[in-house]
Amino acid sequence: MAKIYKVENIVASISLRTPVPLNKLKKLQNTQYDPEQFPGLVYRFLDMHVTFLVFGSGKLVCTGGRSREDIMMAMGRLIKELKKIKVTVKPGWKIDIQNIVASGNLNRTLDLNKIAYAVDETEYNPEQFPGLVYKIANSKITFLLFGTGKIVCTGAKNVEEIDHAIKTLLTSIKKNA
């Protein structure tokens, strides 16, 4: 099956296994740090559209990457920046993908009322939101479906899960709506 979606955002967690002095890190460009508002420092790579939340414990949350490679590249740059403030990152850190957001187009209009009536695991209230929410059974994956045929998928941890979920979605729609 040809890919009918593209990854828009990946959220990943990373542990550097070493503390990070946020007061030193905040002196670098493209950072925001207000410990009275939030305990983490925001570090942006504007050219990559990747953002890290950096915590003093050495734990990170990375958003904005569209692939594991994007995150790896941004991590390499972050490690170089940390070296500037005399933080040595031990080898062995790993990227743990928490969530992938993908968008796509089924290239057909969808009768959301019919789908809501015929397919289990759906929620649809057009007065409150124009999209139908479809939760894949026994999965953390959720779709937003729109009448135009556009879809948004959240909750996957890898693209294989998205591929499988889309097959499930298409089968459900074809069979019931």
Salt bridges, closest charged atoms under 4 A:
GLU8 OE1 - ARG66 NH2 3.41
ASP47 OD2 - ARG77 NH1 3.01
GLU81 OE2 - LYS84 NZ 3.01
GLU123 OE2 - LYS135 NZ 3.84
ASP163 OD2 - LYS3 NZ 3.32
